[in-house]
Structures are given as C-alpha cells and as structure tokens.
Amino acid sequence: MAEQIRVVSLNCWGLKYVSKDRHERVAAIASALARSDYDIIALQEIWVEADYNQIRQSVVSRLPYTKLFHSGALGAGLGILTKWPIIATSMTPYSLVGEPTDAFGGDWFVGKGVGSVTVMHPILGQVQLFVTHFCAKGGESGPEYNRTYRLVNAWEFAKVTRQAAELGRYVIAMGDFNSLPTSLPMNIVLNHAGLVDSWAVSHTHIPPPSGMLSPIEGIVKYGITADSPLNSYRDSQPSSDPVVRKYQGKRLDYILFRHPSPNATNDYLPRLACRDSRVVFTDTIPGNSCSYSDHFGVEATLVIGTQAESYGGDQDDMASLKGSSAVWSNSPSELSSNAITEMMSALNASYRMSQDRSRKELTIFGLSILMLLAFIIGSAWVVIPWINPVFVLLVIFISWQATTKLYEGFIFGNWERKALQNVIEELELYKMVLASQAPQDW
C-alpha cells in the first residue's frame, strides 16, 4: 500500500468579540479534529490563542508538533499542526495588506502573511508546509485598487513557495486565498510557484454547470467553501454575485502541492499525487443550528509512490492517483506573458490611484491646519461662554482628521507606492528573463 498524507485546511472565523458563536464553534472544531485522522491541519482566522490551545490540546496525542504564527497587532491568525517533527519555521508578512483606516476590513491590523514550517518526513525528507490567508477586500474583476492587494499577496506567496521547491523540498500549501480558481491571483500562485490544486486534479471530468445547481451539488462537484446557502452564516438575502448564483457559492479555500524542482539528482525521488479531495465541515455543529465556521473546510489525501508506480499503473493503490505528471516536469512552470502584462497593468493603475489619493489627503491635511488656526484665533474673540466647549470639540476632531490624513497621504502613501514599485520592477525583470530564455513564445 502506498504511503499517504491526510491534509485539512479550515478558516475558523475566530475574531474575538466579532465572530458569532465563537466559543461553541471552536469547541466543536476541536472535538471534530480530535476524532479525525489528519496528518496535517492548517488553520486560518484563529486569532485567540486560547482557541488555538483548545484545538491543539484536542489533537496533541496524534499531532504533537504545532506552530501558531504571530504577526501584526492582532496576530496572523494562522496555525499548523502536524505529526512530523518541525525543524524550521518562518513568518513572511505581505507588503500590502489593506489600508490603516479601513477598520471594518481589518486586514491591516491582523498582519496578513504566509507562515511556514519545515518538517522531516520519514519518506519524503524535508517538506515545507505553508498556510496563508489573502486579503479579503476587493473582487477578482476590480476595482484595480482593491484587486492589487490580493495580486501582491499572490506574487509574494508564489515566490516563497517556489523558493522552497528550488531548495529541494516538497511543498504543501494550504489556506483561504479569497480568490476564485480562474482568477489572476490563482493563476500567479499555480503557475509561478508550479503548485498543483488538489481539488482540480481529483475532479477533472466535471463539466461547468449547464443549469441551476443544488447547494449540495455546488459543494460535491465544484468544491464550494464560501457563500453556500447551506452555511448558517451566509446572508439570507439572494446574492447579486453571478458566480455565487451559478455555483451556489465560491471556492476560495485550497490545498496545493508540488515536488522539489527537478534536476539530475532527484529523478528517482518519491512522487506525490492526489488521491482524493473533498469539502468538509459542511454540517451544523452537534446540538446546535450553526455551522462550524463561515467557511467550509477542504481536505486532500496525498499519496506517495515511486516513479514506476506513478507512471506504470501496475499497483492497485496507485491506480487512482492524479496530478503526478503535472508536478514533475523537466521545465519549471512560468507565468504567461499575458498574465504578467495584466498584473503589471493592475499594479500601475493602483500606483496612479495611490498618488491621486495622497494628493487629496494632503490637501485635506493642509485645509485642516488652516481651520485649526482659524478656530484658535477666533476663540479669542468669542464672548459667549457655551461656545468655547464646542470650539474644543471641533479642534479635537479636526486635529484627528489632520493627523490621519497626514499619515495616510504621506507615510502610508509613500510606503504603499514603494511596495508597488518593488513588485513592478520584479515583474519587469522576470518578463525580460523569460523573453530571453524563450523568445519564440514571447
């Protein structure tokens, strides 16, 4: 029998004071995971350390090696639990994670990024596990300014996962990517990093829907993990999103994998392939009418086999493997010229919008300073006592407004544009290198 790795990823929706029914749901998640046989568990939005500890204690007998990643003011909300010894960890914050004044979005405060642990597997050797949660705000089709955050997340995620493979490690990447399978961010993740989508390779013969789907069909056939009518936390109002209407939700959560970058010395390394993938945590929690989270989870069974088994097909246990050839090719996966051009167009548009926004905010800052001077001078001529407290409140408000606009327009604006410029320059260099290597394709 081929060795296998059982993996699950779940967005726990665990923000303190904000997420509904958090205590009941975390307890139910911990109980469900305690009864499972997963070898790797990846968690997102697990921001309360006590919640993480509750889940960790429930599986510690099987998965003794764990890591909770710390980043930002409220933590990264990312965790990994595994049965194999952890030999290294890292946390890479994303350079663009939203705006500081977008308090309701929250991406700026929670320190979005990609956490990773390197484990020592008894057959594969070093395997680097990644968990991430891309920025939530913004759609796949724009506006470009919002879309940029997720594009930058995807580029930076693809770079670190690709680097792991180039160091000779197997890669398993999990998380809530907040992106549709056909979106540009997922194109960047899959093609630049050479990652394989476990759901896609285990559901290869399912055609697009030709009519109205049932919610169960959306989950079983198309891997819906978010905005499903079967989730108790979905808005009861009919969605205006055409993707949600067509598929009865969205597939935003993924388990991805790949082999080390191929070279002359690793031709006979074990092959990693996906036997099966499915959506989990779709029921309501026992004794309650609420779902485990506002997302469903996704699991995958990855099977380890020899090269002869993967391609020969003479072993019963390898008969259902999928994705072997897709992740073990003689040439590295690269982005297409069109994808690079589309991404650079979005980044340049965002750069110009950032400049315009900074000018407007600095103009508001200047006007606020003039208003403060006017109130200070005018207060000396006011003889009506009750007006002075009103002046004080106005001065406080205008001072806050001026400070905020100065920070957003000057400090954050310059920082944001430098981050955009860095990625644009990386893409320009990347495009030049690809063009020089394969001019016939460009």
ABEGO torsion letter per residue (X at the ends): XBBBBBBBBBBAGABBGABBGAAAAAAAAAAAAAABABABBBBBGBABAAAAAAAAAAAAAABABBBBBBBEAAEAGBBBBBABBBABBBBBBBABAEBAABAAAGAAAAGBBBBBBBBBBAAAEBBBBBBBBBBABEBAAOBAAAAAAAAAAAAAAAAAAAAAAAAGBBBBBBEBAGBBAABAAAAAAAAAAGBBBAAAAABAABBBBABBBBAAAAAAAAGBABGBAABAABBABBBABAAAAAAGEBBABBBBBBBBBBBAAAAABBBBBBABBBBBGABBBBGBABBABABBBBBBBBBBBBAAAAAAGABAAAAABBGAAAABBABBBBBBAAAAAAAAAAAAAAAAAAAAAAAAAAAAAAAAAAAAAAAAAAAAABABAAAAAAAAAAAAAAAAAAAAAAAAAAAAAAAAAAAAAAAAAAAAAAAAAAAAABAAAX
